[in-house]
Amino acid sequence: MSESIELVPNGTLITPTAEEGRQLAIKMARLIIKATQPDAAVRATLRAVYADDANMLIAIGQTVATEFATIAAANNYWRK
């Protein structure tokens, strides 16, 4: 049986600052990869493939940007 992955850490997108929001976006992007490819050995092997591929690195950046946009909206862009 596969392990359960908490895709929204601590069950919330609310963060005190934009910096913490960005860190959460990176963590969530990593969790997407883990959920998609649960085998750690396969993920480790694939790192060598994308590490030297500019297009794949750009795609990773886009994934983080999408997650960050969602988090920023949930935080009303840190306006109080």
Residue pairs with C-beta under 8 A, 6 or more apart in sequence:
2 38
3 38
5 31
5 34
5 35
5 38
6 31
7 28
7 31
7 32
7 35
8 28
9 24
9 27
9 28
9 31
13 24
13 70
13 71
13 74
13 75
14 74
14 75
15 21
15 24
15 71
15 75
17 78
18 72
18 75
18 78
21 68
21 71
21 72
21 75
21 78
22 68
24 67
24 71
25 64
25 65
25 67
25 68
25 70
25 71
26 64
26 67
28 67
28 71
29 60
29 63
29 64
29 67
32 63
33 43
34 43
37 43
37 46
49 56
50 56
50 57
50 60
51 57
72 78
